[in-house]
Amino acid sequence: MKKILLSLVISLFFTMMSYAAAVTVSAVGEADIVNGDKSAAKLQAVARAKWAAIEDASGVRVKADTIVQNAVLVDEAIKSEISSVVQSYKITGEEEDGSIYRVMIKAVIIPEKAQKAMSSVARNTSIAVMIPVVFPDKHVEETNVLTETVINELTSRQLEVVDIASANAATTGDLNRAMKTNNYTAMRNIAAKYLSGTILIGKVDTVATAKEGSDIGYGVAIPFNVVTGRLTYRLIIQQGAGTKILASGYLAAKGMGATLEDATNQMMENMNDEVSTNLVSIVMENIKGVNDKVISVQMVGKTNLEDLMELKQLLNYTAWVLEVNDNGADTLTVKYPEKTLYLATAISSRPNYKIVKLSDYKIQVQKLY
């Protein structure tokens, strides 16, 4: 009897601790009433309200044109990723507004679990970049021509890029501490906040390696200034609760000029031309090697070869898609390193496409005419 009572007390204690960590969030969800089906609209509105509550509790926002745009994807995300996050909820109000069904809820949510769930569910197909430059006079430019070139090159390859520095999300001091200790917790949290699963961080240290007039031997004086820039970089992905370093190394460039400023500018130009190309190649090669997951994308309903080719082109220009191949009259196979859910949200965000069914390795798509 004593053991039973002790067990009940312990269970009650942990239940109370769990609720003590939870917060109550008010949220609103909306859905279209299609063909007069108010019951279906209500279910979708509740799913979206839950999602809004989780976003509020976690402090992370998912773009409205990704997961929340399609109720099927919302339901899939809630069922597969965040079923334990919403401890309970209560509908506090509901109304019709023309063709819109609106639901108000109060949900009990654990913020810590919500943050983890959102990091997992969020469209983690962007890369966060931070490459500050420390110049010879010790001033620091956290957003600079090298960063901008790398971001533009990655963007041209259909990746979504977040400039951490311009978002005021981190400082060079944060980066220095992370690089010295291999503790990327702060960087990982920042990247998760901006829905990024991959982080490219580095720092360019510059030094005047030769000054005009300095003796290089045999009574000969150097007629110009030389500045050398050395980039130390690391490419990191989030893996579970930790991080994995995909690549790391050093890249360098030099510049010469009549003045120290001219030499520094020339060094940055050379680094921009040479180093940025190498760095982008390293990123792309390592991202491709992360995962060779193959997803089947099938077109359903009324379809033809022209529609399939149009979908194929769309997929080829979708972020993180590595390869698209034909597999029959109505199906494509897609190499994609992220979750199937993310590819589905990318497809559904395009006009005239609707996700009919979604599983771990298959997506059924219908084109709307």
C-alpha positions, 0 to 999 in steps of 0.5 A: 500500500505504501509503495502504491501511495509513493508511486502516486505521489511521485507521478503527481509531482512530475505531472505538476512539474510538467504543468508548471513548465507549461504556458496557456496561449490564446490563438486564432485559426482560419480555414475556407469553407469549401462546398459548404462543409463547415465541419471540415473547415472547423477541423482545419481552423483548429489545426491552424490555431494549434499551430499558431499557439505553438509558434507563439510559445516557441518564439519561432515563426514559420512563413505563412506560405509554407506549412500553414498554407495547406491544412493537409500539411498542418495536420501532418506536421501536428500528427508527426512532430508536435503531438506531445507539445499541446497538452490540452486545448479548449475552443473559446469561440468560433464564427463564420465570416463569409466563406471563412470559418474562424476558431479561437482556442486556449492551448496549454503548451510546454515552450521548451518542447515547442521550440524543439518541435518547431526547429524540427518541423520548420522549413529547414532549407535555408543556410545561415551565413556569418563571415566578418572581416577584421581589417589591419587597423582592427576595425570589424565589418560583419557585413562585407563584400565577401559575405554579400558575394557568397550569399548572392552565389548561394541564392543563385543556386536556389538556396534560401540564405540568412545573413546572421550579422545583418539580422543583428542576431550575433556578434563577432565575439559570439563567433570567436567564442564558438570557434575557440571552444567548438561550442555552437549552441548560440549559433545553432539557436540563432539559426533555428530562430531563422529556420536554418538547418545549415550554418556557414561561419568564418572569420577573415583576419587581415595583416600587413605582411609587408610595408612600403620601404621595408628592407627585403635584403641586399639594401633593396626596399619593397616598393609597395604594401602587401596585405594578406587575408586569411579566412577560417571557416566551418560548415555546420549542420544541426544533428539532433540536439547537437551539431556536426561539422561537415567541412572546415579549413583555411582560404587566403588571398593577398593584395598589393598597393601604394598605400595600406588602404589600397593593398587592403582593398586589392586583397578584398577584391582578390578574396572576393574573386577567388575565395568566394568561388571556392567557398561556395563550391565547398558548401554545395559539395558537402550539402549534396553529400549529407543525404541521398534520400529519394522521394517519389512525386506522383501527379494524380487526377487529369494529367498529361506529359506537358504537366509532368514536364512542368512539375519537373522544371518546378522541382529542378528550381526548388531549394535543396533538390539535388536531382529529378528523374522520370519514373513512368507516365505520371511519376518523378523521383527526387533526390532531396536531403531534407524531410518530405514535408519540406518538399511538399510545402515548397510544391504547395506554395506554388500556384495551381498545385495541391498536395493530395497525399503525403508519406515519408517517401511519397508525395501525391500532387494534383494540378489545379486548372 
